[in-house]
């Protein structure tokens, strides 16, 4: 049975669905110096007047990249004796954009630049030939391109209109899990490359390590493409407005897989970078390192210090993961409206509907400081409760019905307008656990005896095999930080994300394989918060050499 929807299955033109949507369209514009760097490193200035050169900008916004390209084209046309016809020039650049207002700005800026070299009529012809008021992901692109360059939109999956998201996922297999829209831009951009062509994008770096980027990583590592260079922009402000996640510039060519140049700073010379890529020579700059080990199917890209990465990979070969060693990782419950669902003890609802709560705020001092709050539990062992069975709860929630009904979870199930987003598990509150905040500058691991239910600002670990005090000592001795810094991406202010997909990467021995004396020392280190003892035991446990210890800071 074919469940695919044809493009004409909707009454309104698809682009009108975007216009009608209140969602952010991912409009984050790139600063000029970054645009210049990307264009120069791609080699466009040297190739722009060649007849085989065609350049695609799939989300041109207000024309940041197109304006630079137009200036370069005008400058190079003055130097070349090989004159291109107006028709040829009109086919040289293609830019897509869904926003009317952005297109108007881009159109006027381009005309102004082109007017220095072309007549008004020719300038108008080129601008109208280049600009397309279409959704790039659903548009029919003609021919292949020597260069695909730009800043794809960053739109979270829940903010994409559902009919359009359905079509995206049909067309682009890499948009799996909770992949944001830029994943589709990568896939279609790569599909649009001519042999030897180059794609250069600036966007968030999450896809290189997160679960939702796994199919894109596999596509790039399929043998048809090479990652020419990767530039981490950690700590930089390459956009005209602040963003939560740090971006990176990635250039991928349609060439056989070879080495990748990992660039440490945007102060590196883009011309030197281009020449090093083209000549395959040893980098002259200390800011550029050649790596041969980037890409391994769906596996995350490990682009940090290669020696540090080698330590992590050794530990992965020798020890099982947390879950393989009998530890389970959970995330606390999300409600969709904490102002309603998080209450004080004196709120008058049935006692068994209140579960003692702990949040990241309660452990920010490094110990649990209870806030005396409770999480309303709208579930029992059979699922969502019937409010008629709990008259006090019904009275309380009904007072907030308008606010609760406006949540996405309530709109998808209007008859269950009062349920929390995630199910609450009182039995987990009663289990001993280790609490780990979602976002933090350093790994924090707090022991909780088994009374409190975490909210969604906390991940937590439970185990039927490992002693959790001992596990706390192992994680805080440096092993947890090593794995998280390797597999996590940084967000604003250099904070790390301690997500379950990253925590699951941590490797530990099987508890039953540890000698009784080692177990006792780890438990003691955890119970007494003896970091020195924990480090000493962990170094022996993992066979960490002095050179490795110095390298990874354990």
C-alpha positions, -999 to 999 in steps of 0.1 A, spaced: 0 0 0 13 34 -10 8 60 19 27 88 2 9 120 -4 12 138 -38 23 174 -38 -11 185 -50 -30 167 -21 -36 200 -3 -61 227 -12 -37 256 -5 -3 259 -22 23 244 1 42 276 5 10 292 18 10 267 46 43 281 57 30 317 54 -1 308 75 21 291 101 30 311 132 62 291 135 97 307 134 110 303 98 145 298 110 157 333 99 191 337 114 213 357 91 251 353 87 277 380 93 297 392 63 331 379 74 318 344 77 301 346 43 334 358 28 353 329 45 330 302 33 330 316 -3 367 319 -4 374 285 11 351 269 -14 371 282 -44 341 301 -59 361 333 -67 385 313 -89 357 294 -107 327 318 -109 332 327 -146 338 291 -158 309 279 -179 305 247 -158 302 267 -125 266 268 -112 259 280 -76 229 271 -55 219 290 -23 190 270 -9 178 294 17 190 329 7 172 350 33 179 387 25 207 378 1 239 377 23 256 350 2 241 361 -31 253 397 -27 289 385 -22 286 362 -51 272 390 -73 301 413 -63 326 386 -71 310 379 -104 310 415 -115 347 418 -105 357 387 -124 338 395 -155 359 427 -158 391 405 -159 380 377 -183 382 378 -220 358 348 -223 325 367 -224 294 349 -211 260 356 -225 232 371 -204 214 338 -206 245 319 -193 248 344 -165 211 340 -156 217 302 -152 248 306 -131 232 313 -97 200 300 -81 186 312 -47 155 298 -30 135 316 -3 100 312 11 96 346 27 82 374 5 97 401 27 131 386 26 130 382 -12 121 418 -16 151 429 4 174 405 -15 160 416 -48 167 453 -42 202 447 -28 212 425 -58 200 451 -83 221 477 -66 252 456 -68 246 445 -104 239 480 -116 276 488 -114 283 464 -142 250 458 -160 222 479 -175 189 482 -155 172 458 -178 200 432 -176 202 436 -138 165 430 -135 168 400 -158 195 384 -137 178 390 -104 145 375 -116 164 345 -131 183 338 -99 156 342 -73 130 315 -67 100 321 -43 98 284 -34 104 259 -7 138 244 -17 130 210 -2 99 206 -23 111 225 -54 122 208 -87 158 218 -91 170 218 -127 204 203 -133 234 199 -110 256 225 -92 293 229 -88 287 247 -55 259 246 -29 265 272 -2 246 290 26 230 289 60 201 265 61 171 273 83 171 259 118 135 249 125 126 224 152 105 194 140 75 204 161 74 238 144 71 225 108 35 224 96 25 187 97 15 183 60 48 197 49 68 176 75 51 145 61 63 153 26 98 162 38 101 128 55 88 110 24 114 127 2 144 127 26 152 95 45 178 114 66 150 133 83 145 105 109 139 106 146 135 143 156 156 157 128 154 195 123 147 209 89 184 216 81 190 179 78 168 178 47 188 208 33 220 188 37 205 157 20 190 176 -10 221 199 -12 243 168 -15 219 153 -41 222 185 -61 260 184 -65 277 177 -98 307 153 -96 335 171 -78 310 197 -65 312 212 -30 285 219 -4 294 244 23 269 251 51 270 269 84 246 256 110 243 241 144 268 213 151 244 190 169 239 167 140 275 154 140 269 137 173 232 135 181 209 106 173 188 125 147 219 131 126 228 94 122 213 88 88 229 120 74 263 108 88 258 75 71 249 92 38 281 113 39 301 82 48 286 61 19 317 65 -2 303 91 -25 313 122 -5 343 136 14 342 160 43 368 185 31 369 206 62 351 212 95 354 245 114 340 246 149 328 281 158 326 275 195 326 308 214 321 329 182 291 350 171 288 343 134 252 354 132 234 387 135 215 374 165 223 352 195 216 314 192 215 288 219 238 262 201 272 268 187 274 265 149 301 250 126 310 253 90 312 220 71 323 216 35 315 183 18 325 175 -17 312 149 -41 345 131 -42 359 98 -30 364 98 8 399 109 19 411 132 47 393 159 66 409 192 76 397 202 111 401 239 114 405 254 149 396 290 142 379 312 116 411 333 117 427 306 95 433 319 60 405 306 37 427 308 6 453 286 23 425 263 34 413 260 -2 447 254 -16 455 227 11 422 209 1 429 211 -36 466 201 -35 462 176 -7 494 189 9 503 190 45 487 220 63 511 248 69 491 265 96 489 252 132 452 261 130 445 233 105 449 196 114 445 167 89 424 138 101 418 104 83 393 90 108 362 112 103 331 92 96 322 57 105 287 49 92 260 63 116 285 67 144 291 102 159 319 123 145 347 126 171 365 158 161 383 167 193 419 160 202 428 128 184 448 114 213 419 120 237 396 103 213 419 73 211 416 69 249 378 69 247 378 44 219 401 21 239 378 22 269 348 14 245 366 -17 233 375 -29 268 344 -21 288 306 -23 284 283 7 282 263 19 313 232 0 302 251 -31 292 265 -31 327 230 -31 342 223 7 347 191 23 333 189 60 323 157 79 325 146 115 320 122 132 345 86 140 336 76 170 314 42 185 322 37 212 296 27 236 324 47 235 356 27 264 370 -3 241 372 12 207 377 39 216 403 22 224 436 29 229 473 18 204 499 -12 225 510 -29 224 476 -62 206 482 -62 175 460 -62 138 468 -30 128 486 -21 99 463 -22 123 433 9 142 447 44 129 442 74 146 459 94 164 433 131 173 427 143 197 400 177 208 388 172 240 408 170 219 440 205 204 435 224 234 421 244 237 453 258 202 449 234 186 474 196 182 475 178 212 490 142 202 488 118 229 477 88 212 493 70 208 459 50 180 445 42 168 410 5 161 402 2 126 389 -25 123 362 -18 86 356 -24 53 374 -14 17 365 -41 17 338 -31 50 321 -46 84 324 -70 86 354 -107 94 351 -112 128 368 -146 117 381 -127 93 404 -108 122 420 -132 151 426 -106 174 443 -82 169 415 -110 175 390 -120 207 407 -83 220 408 -75 211 371 -108 224 358 -99 259 371 -69 258 347 -87 240 318 -81 268 293 -44 270 299 -40 232 299 -61 228 268 -39 251 248 -9 227 251 1 207 221 -4 174 240 -40 184 248 -48 194 213 -38 160 200 -60 143 227 -87 168 236 -106 143 258 -74 140 279 -67 177 282 -56 174 318 -28 149 314 9 157 317 31 153 287 51 124 302 38 97 324 47 99 361 61 68 377 57 69 415 75 36 418 106 53 403 105 80 429 109 53 455 140 39 439 175 49 448 189 70 420 217 93 407 205 127 395 222 145 366 211 180 354 204 183 317 225 215 311 256 223 332 291 235 327 305 204 345 291 169 352 271 170 384 260 136 399 238 137 431 227 106 450 190 105 460 179 78 485 145 70 468 118 95 477 117 121 450 105 121 414 127 141 390 112 166 366 124 169 330 154 192 339 170 160 353 182 127 339 186 99 365 203 65 367 189 35 385 205 1 387 198 -34 401 235 -44 398 258 -15 405 260 2 439 250 37 431 274 53 455 302 35 438 289 45 404 288 81 415 324 79 425 334 65 390 315 92 371 328 121 392 364 108 390 366 120 354 352 91 334 318 107 330 332 141 319 356 124 294 327 106 276 303 136 277 328 161 264 336 136 236 301 130 225 281 160 236 279 194 218 282 227 237 254 252 240 254 289 251 281 299 275 300 267 269 276 245 288 273 208 280 241 189 273 240 157 295 214 139 273 205 102 277 221 95 243 254 108 255 252 93 290 246 59 274 281 62 258 298 61 292 316 27 297 320 10 331 330 -25 341 304 -51 352 299 -48 389 303 -86 394 337 -85 378 351 -61 404 372 -74 433 355 -69 467 382 -45 478 377 -23 447 339 -23 453 344 -12 490 368 16 480 345 30 454 315 29 478 336 46 504 348 73 479 311 79 469 298 80 505 325 103 517 329 124 486 366 115 485 376 126 450 413 117 455 404 81 464 379 78 436 405 90 410 431 65 423 408 36 421 394 46 387 429 49 372 437 14 382 403 1 372 406 15 337 443 9 333 449 46 326 485 53 320 503 84 333 504 99 298 467 92 293 459 107 328 477 139 319 460 141 286 424 136 298 428 154 332 422 124 355 
